[in-house]
Amino acid sequence: MTYCLGILLRDGLLLASDSRTNAGIDQIATVSKLTVFETPGERVITVLSAGNLATTQAVIAWLKQSYGSGDQSRDLTLSLTLFDAAQKVGDTLRDVIAREAEFVQPHGDPSASFIIGGQIAGEDPRLFQIYSAGNFMEASERTPFLQIGETKYGKPILDRLLGSDTSPSEAAKLTLLSFDATMRSNLSVGPPFDLMIYDRDSFTSARQYCFNIENDYLKALREQYSAGLQDLVKGLPEPPL
């Protein structure tokens, strides 16, 4: 299991993922699930992946191999819009599933899902969630964030405090707290956490960050948030018992 989050903001996008791929008594593996496809000054397309690791890696490898190749079906440099890019990712997922599912299903679930976000010159930043069937939906001002993987534990804080007008800095804090809540409740999600902030019309992926469990800022954020929650609960009215 994993946890990935994409947020559509008025000032751009925020995309984040954990790195844990297997959590057991004697084995924990980590693999990056955030991949950037970039043509500086012209397009930045970021893909987050969750689900069967072999499936997601096959999709990403196929897209990387096709980038700049001229292949109309998979080359993201040929996408005129991010909608078109989402279609290419969805079609590639379908091709991988069609090729591998028969052999994988006796041993496990071959499905996967993706979040794709970014900006192509000539349109605004956009954000899509691609389902295991290869179809997808787009984020909007009313639905500014999309999640895949282990979504339920990190959702409440986003529902309460996140909006499309949230600043990238505030969105980053909420994102890390959302990941912390998920990590506390589910051992299959864990650091390091990869986070990317994309600034509208910048066409660069330069703002990428990695937070491991010993990161000073992450530790301070977790501790201050826990202390603040305790103080808040203590200050609430007593129940009429």
C-alpha positions in Angstrom: 0.0 0.0 0.0 1.0 3.6 -0.4 -0.4 7.1 0.0 -0.2 9.8 -2.8 -1.8 13.2 -2.8 -2.3 15.9 -5.4 -3.6 19.4 -4.7 -4.8 21.9 -7.2 -4.1 25.4 -6.0 -4.7 28.8 -7.5 -1.0 29.4 -7.4 -0.1 26.0 -8.9 0.1 22.4 -7.7 1.4 20.3 -4.8 2.1 16.6 -5.3 3.4 14.2 -2.7 3.9 10.5 -2.0 5.3 8.2 0.6 8.0 5.7 -0.4 7.1 2.4 1.4 6.3 -0.5 -0.8 6.2 -3.4 1.6 5.7 -3.5 5.4 6.1 -6.7 7.2 7.8 -8.1 10.3 11.1 -8.6 8.7 11.1 -6.5 5.5 10.4 -2.9 4.7 11.3 -1.6 1.2 11.2 1.9 -0.1 10.9 3.1 -3.7 10.1 6.6 -5.0 6.6 6.9 -6.4 6.9 10.5 -7.8 8.1 10.8 -11.4 8.6 14.0 -13.3 8.5 14.4 -17.1 9.8 17.9 -18.0 10.6 20.0 -21.0 12.0 23.2 -19.4 10.0 26.3 -20.3 7.3 24.3 -22.1 5.8 21.5 -19.9 6.1 19.8 -16.5 4.1 16.6 -16.0 4.3 14.8 -12.6 3.0 11.3 -12.1 2.3 9.7 -8.7 1.7 5.9 -8.6 0.0 3.4 -6.2 -0.9 -0.2 -6.4 1.0 -3.3 -7.7 4.7 -2.2 -7.9 5.5 -4.2 -11.0 2.5 -2.7 -12.8 3.3 0.9 -11.8 7.0 0.5 -12.7 6.1 -1.0 -16.1 3.8 2.0 -16.9 6.4 4.5 -15.8 9.2 2.8 -17.6 7.1 2.7 -20.8 6.4 6.4 -20.5 10.0 7.3 -19.8 11.2 5.2 -22.8 8.6 6.9 -25.0 9.3 10.5 -23.9 10.5 12.4 -26.9 10.3 9.3 -29.2 7.5 10.5 -31.4 5.3 7.6 -30.4 1.8 9.1 -30.7 0.3 6.7 -28.2 2.7 7.3 -25.3 5.0 10.2 -25.9 4.0 12.9 -23.4 5.9 15.6 -25.3 3.2 15.3 -28.0 0.3 15.9 -25.6 -1.3 19.3 -26.4 -3.1 19.3 -23.1 -2.8 17.6 -19.8 -6.1 15.8 -20.6 -4.3 14.2 -23.5 -1.4 13.3 -21.2 -3.8 11.7 -18.8 -5.3 9.6 -21.7 -1.8 8.4 -22.6 -1.1 7.3 -19.0 -4.5 5.6 -18.8 -4.0 3.8 -22.1 -0.5 2.7 -21.1 -1.9 1.3 -17.9 -4.6 -0.6 -19.8 -1.9 -2.1 -22.1 0.2 -3.2 -19.1 -2.8 -4.8 -17.4 -3.9 -6.5 -20.6 -0.4 -8.0 -21.0 0.3 -9.0 -17.4 -3.0 -9.6 -15.5 -3.6 -13.2 -16.6 -0.2 -14.2 -15.1 -0.3 -12.0 -12.0 -3.8 -12.7 -10.8 -3.1 -16.2 -9.4 -0.5 -14.5 -7.1 -2.1 -11.2 -6.3 -3.8 -8.0 -7.5 -2.2 -6.5 -10.6 -4.2 -3.2 -10.5 -2.7 0.3 -10.1 -3.8 3.9 -10.0 -2.1 7.2 -10.7 -2.3 10.9 -10.1 -1.0 13.1 -12.9 -0.6 16.8 -12.5 1.3 19.6 -14.2 1.1 22.3 -16.8 1.5 22.5 -20.6 2.1 25.9 -22.2 -1.2 27.4 -23.3 -3.3 26.1 -20.5 -3.6 26.4 -16.7 -2.2 23.8 -14.3 -4.4 20.7 -14.1 -4.7 17.6 -12.0 -6.2 14.1 -12.8 -6.7 10.9 -11.0 -6.4 7.8 -13.2 -8.3 4.7 -12.0 -7.2 1.1 -12.4 -9.5 0.7 -15.4 -7.6 3.5 -17.2 -10.4 6.1 -17.0 -9.9 9.3 -15.0 -11.4 12.3 -13.4 -10.1 15.9 -13.0 -9.8 18.0 -9.9 -11.6 21.4 -9.7 -11.9 24.3 -7.4 -14.7 22.5 -5.6 -12.7 19.3 -5.4 -9.1 20.6 -5.0 -7.3 17.5 -3.9 -7.1 13.9 -5.1 -5.8 10.9 -3.2 -4.8 7.3 -4.2 -3.7 4.4 -2.0 -4.3 4.5 1.7 -6.5 7.6 1.7 -8.8 7.5 4.7 -6.6 8.5 7.6 -5.1 11.6 5.9 -8.4 12.9 4.5 -10.1 14.6 7.6 -7.5 17.4 8.0 -7.7 18.2 4.3 -11.5 18.3 4.3 -11.5 20.7 7.2 -8.7 23.1 6.3 -7.7 22.8 2.6 -9.1 25.0 -0.2 -8.1 26.0 -3.6 -7.1 29.4 -2.3 -4.7 27.8 0.3 -1.1 29.0 -0.1 1.5 26.5 -1.2 3.2 26.9 2.1 0.1 26.1 4.1 -0.8 23.3 1.7 2.6 21.8 2.4 2.1 21.8 6.1 -1.3 20.2 5.7 0.1 17.6 3.4 2.8 16.6 5.8 0.3 16.4 8.7 -1.9 14.3 6.4 0.9 11.9 5.8 1.8 11.8 9.5 -1.8 10.8 10.4 -1.7 8.1 7.8 1.7 6.8 8.9 0.5 6.6 12.5 -2.5 4.5 11.6 -1.2 2.3 8.9 2.2 0.6 8.8 2.1 0.2 5.1 2.7 3.9 4.6 6.0 5.4 5.7 8.8 7.9 4.9 10.7 9.2 3.2 8.0 11.5 1.9 8.6 13.1 -1.5 6.9 16.5 -2.0 6.9 18.8 -5.1 5.5 22.3 -5.3 4.8 23.5 -8.8 4.4 27.3 -9.2 1.9 28.3 -11.9 3.6 29.2 -15.2 7.1 28.4 -13.9 7.5 25.3 -16.1 10.2 23.9 -13.8 10.2 21.1 -11.3 12.9 22.7 -9.2 10.9 22.8 -5.9 11.2 19.1 -4.9 11.8 18.1 -1.3 12.3 14.8 0.6 11.4 14.4 4.3 12.7 11.4 6.2 11.6 10.4 9.6 14.5 12.3 11.3 14.0 15.5 9.3 14.1 18.4 11.8 11.2 20.3 10.3 9.0 17.2 10.1 9.8 16.3 13.7 9.0 19.8 15.0 5.7 19.9 12.9 4.5 16.6 14.3 5.4 17.5 17.9 3.8 21.0 17.8 0.7 19.7 16.1 0.2 17.0 18.8 0.8 19.5 21.6 -1.6 21.9 20.0 -4.3 19.3 19.6 -3.9 18.3 23.3 -4.3 22.0 24.4 -7.3 22.5 22.1 -9.1 19.4 23.5 -8.4 20.5 27.1 -9.9 23.9 26.3 -13.2 22.5 24.8 -16.4 22.6 26.9 -16.9 19.6 29.2 -19.7 17.2 28.1 -22.9 17.3 30.1 -22.3 13.9 31.8 
